[in-house]
Amino acid sequence: MWHFISEQISENLGQDFICEDIRQVHQQFHTRSFRVTDGRQRYFIKVADAAALPRLECESQGLEHLRIEHNIKLPTVICAGRVSQYSFLVLEYLKMSEGSADLWFQFGRSLATLHGTNVQAQYGWDEDNFIGSTIQPNAWQKKWCHFFAEQRIGYLLQLLQEKNILTISVDNVVTSIKQLLAGHCPPASPLHGDLWQGNTGFWKNQPVIFDPAFYYGDRETDIAMTELFGRFPEPFYQGYQETWPLSQDYQYRKPVYQLYHLLNHALLFGGQYIQTAKLHLQHLDS
C-alpha cells in the first residue's frame, strides 16, 4: 500500500517521494491518520477501507471549495485514491500550535469574510457528502427553513428511528423546525459544516480549518457549532461580530442548529448524546 501511495504522491508532485518514516497519529471512524516523511517532505495521510473513498473525496472537494479566503489556511490536497482494500487521502502536513488572543480574533474576522464570499442563490451543494461518517444530503433548495428541517433534522431523525435509537414523530418535528425558521432567509454562505475546535488550529500565525462537511447555508450554523462542544475563545466572537455582526435572533435559532450535531452524535456514538438530543427536542415544543 505505501509503495503505491508513494508513487501517487510522486506523480502528483512531479518529484520522487518514498514513504520511509510512517507514524500513526490518530484514529476515528475506522480511519487511521499518519504522518509520513521521506526525510525532506512530510504529508498527512488518511487511510480507511476501500468503501470510504467517497467520504475522503468529499473531504478533498470541501477543502477546495473553502479555499476562497486567503487569511484562513487549509491543507493542500495532494491526491486521493484506492489501493487493494484501502482508500487514502494525502494532504499537506501542517505542524499546528495553539492560538493567541490576537490569532483567535483574526480567525473570527477571517471566518466572517469567508462566509460573505461566493454566496449562492440557493441552499445546498452539487452533491451529497458526509458529516463524520454520516451521509449529509445537500439537494439544492430555495427556502432555508425547508432545507434545514428536511435535509438536516428530518433526515437524521429518520435514521435514528430506523435504528430504534429514537422514537418520535419525524413529520411533527420537521413541521416545528419549518415554523421556527419561517421567514428567515439568510445568505447561502460557504460553510465549514463541522466547525468545532478539533477541526481548527494555527500555523505560522494563520488560522487553519480542515475536515469540513461543506455546503452553502446559514452562517449561523457554523457559529452555533463553535458553541456546542466547548466554546471558542471570546476573541474569536469579537472578531466575527466586528466584521459581520450576527442578528440578535441568532440566540433563538442556535439550539435548532445545534440539534443537528447532537442528533448526529447520538447516531454515531449513542450514550449520553441520545439523552441530550431528547432534551433538545423537548425544548422545541416549549
N, C-alpha and C positions, 0 to 999 in steps of 0.2 A: 504493500500500500504506500509506504513512504517513498519508495523509489518512483512510483507513478506520480505522486504529488510533487516530488522534486522536479520531475520532467515538466509538469504543468506550470509550475512556478517559473522555471527556466524559459519555457516557451512564451509565457505572457510578459516576462520582463526583458526577453531578448538577451539574457546573460545566464551563465551557468549558476545553478544553485543545487546543493545537495543537503538534505536534512541529516545533519550529523548529531547535534545535541537536541534531544526531544524530551521535553518535560511537561507532564500534565499539570495544569494549574487550576482546573475547575471541572465540575460535572453537574449537569442539571438536565432534566427531561430526557434522559438517555443520550445526552450529547456531552461528549468529552472535549475539553478545550486544552490546547497545547501551545507552549512557547517553543518555537523551533528556530535554530540558527545553524549557519554553516561557519560560524566564527567571525563573519563580517556583517551579514544581514540577518535580521530577526523578523519572524512573522508569527501572527496569532492564528491558529488553525483550529476550526471546529470540526469534529468528526462524529458522525451519527450513523445509524443504519441506512441502507440504500433508500428506503421508503421516505426518509426525512429530507431528501434532496429538494422537493418543492418548498419546504419551510426555510431551508438555507438560501435558496434562490430568492424567496420573498424578502428575506432579511437583506440580501445584497441589493435588491431593487429599491427597498425602502431607504437604505443609506444613500443611494444615488439621487433619489428624489428630494431628500432633505439637504443635499449639498448645494444650498442656494444662499446661505448666509455665511459670509466669509469669516465672521468673528466666532463662529462655532466650528470646532474641528470634528470631523467624522473620519473614522479609519478608512483608508483607501481599500477598495476591493481589488484583490489580485486575481482570483479565479475561484470557480466553484465547479464541482463535478461529482462523478461517481466512479468508484473502482471496486470491483468484486462486490462484496456485500456491504460496502460502506459508501457514504456520501461525505463531502467535505466542503468547507468554505475557508479560503485563505484571505486574511486581512493584514493590513499594515499593523505592526506591533507598536503600541504606544505605552511607554512607561509612565503611568499617571501618578499624580500626587494629590494631596488634599488642597482645597482651595482656601485662600484668604477671604476676608470680608469683601475686599475690593473685587476679587475674581468672581465671587458669587453675585455681586452687584452687576458686574459686566455680563454674567451669564443671563440674569433676568432681562437686561436690556436687549441682549442678542436674541433671546428666545422670542421676545415681543416683536422684534424686527422680522424674524423668520416667519412668525405667524401672520404677518401682514404682507408677505411676499408670495407672488404667484397664486393669489386667491382664485378659486374656481366658482363657476356659476351654480354647481350642484354639489351634493354631499356624497362621498364615497370614494371609489378608486376604480381603475380599469379592471382590476381582478381581485378576487378574494385573497387574503393572506392569513397570518397567524398572530394570535395573542398568546405568548407562551407556546404551548403545543396545541392550543385550541384553534380550530379554523375560525377566521373572522370574516364574515360576509361583508361585501362592500359595493353591492349594486347601487348605481347612481340613483339618487332621489332628489326631488326639488324641495321637499319640506323636511326641515331638520327634525321636527317632532316625530314624523313618521320614520325617518331613517333610524334615529336613536331608539325609539320604542320597539321597532320591529327587528332591526338587524343587530342590535346590541342586547337590550334587555330580553326581548321576546325570544330571540334565538337561543340565548344561554338558558333561560328558564325551560325551554323545550328540551334541551339536552339534559338538564338536571332532572327533569320529570321522567325522561326515558330511562335514566339510570337509577330511579327511585331514591334520589337524594333529597329532592324537594317535591312536595305535593301541593300544588297551588293552581289557581285558575290563571293560565297564561294570558288569555284574552282580557281578563279584568285588569291585570297589571299593565298590559300594553295600552289599554284604553286610558288608564290613570296617568301613565307617562305622557301620552299624547296630550292629555288635558293640561298637565303640569307645564309642558313645553310649548303649548299652543301660543302662537303669536310671537314666539322667539325665533327670529330669523337672522342668526349670526353669519358673518362672512365664513365661507368654506375655506378655512385656513389649512395649510400643510401641517400635519400633526405628527409628533413622535409616536403617540398612541400608548406608550407603556413607560411613562416618564417618572420613575422612582430613582432614588439615589444610587441603587445598584447598576443603573444603566447610564450613569454620568461619571465624570471625573475631570481632571485638569491636566493639561500637557503643555509645557512651555508657555505658561501664563495664558492659556486659552481654555475655555470650557469645552468638554468633549461629550458627545452623546453617541450612543450605539444601541444595538439590539432593538430597533424600532418595530412597532406594529402600525405602519404608516397608513394614513388615509387623509382625506380632506373633510374637516368637520369644525365643530365649535372649539375655539382655542381654550375655552374654559375647561374642557375635559382634560387637557394636559395639566393645567394648573390644579384641578381637583385631585389628580393622581399624585402630584407632588405633596399634597397634604394628607394623603391616606396612610402610607406606611412609613411614618417618620417624616415630619415636615422639613422642607428645605430650610437652610439658614435664612433669617429675616432679610439680609441684604439682597437676596435673590428677588423677593417680592417687591422690595423697594425699587430695584432697578426695573422690574417689569412694569410696575404701576407708573413710574416716571415716564416710561416710553409709550405705553398704550394702556391706560387705566382700564380696569375691569368695571363692569356695571355693578351697582350695589345689589342688584338682583342675583348676582352670581352666588351669593350665600344660600339662596333658596334652591338653586339648581345643583349646587355642589353635591349634596347627598345622593341625588339621582345619578349623577355622573360617576360617583364613587361606587355605587351599587354594581355597575358593570364589572369592575375589577374584583369586587367581593364575590360576585357570582362565579367569576372565572376561577378564583382561588378555591371556592367551595367545590367546584367541579374537578380541579386538578389535585387538590391536597386534602379536601374533606376537613375533618376535625372541627376546630373552633370556628373556622371560616363559615361553616354551614350555619351555626347559630348566629354569627354576626350578620350574615346575609339575611336571615329570617327577621332579625330585629330591624334592619334597614327596610325590608319590605313592609313590616308592620307600620313603620313611621310614614310610609307613603299614604296610608289610609287615615292618619291622624291629622 
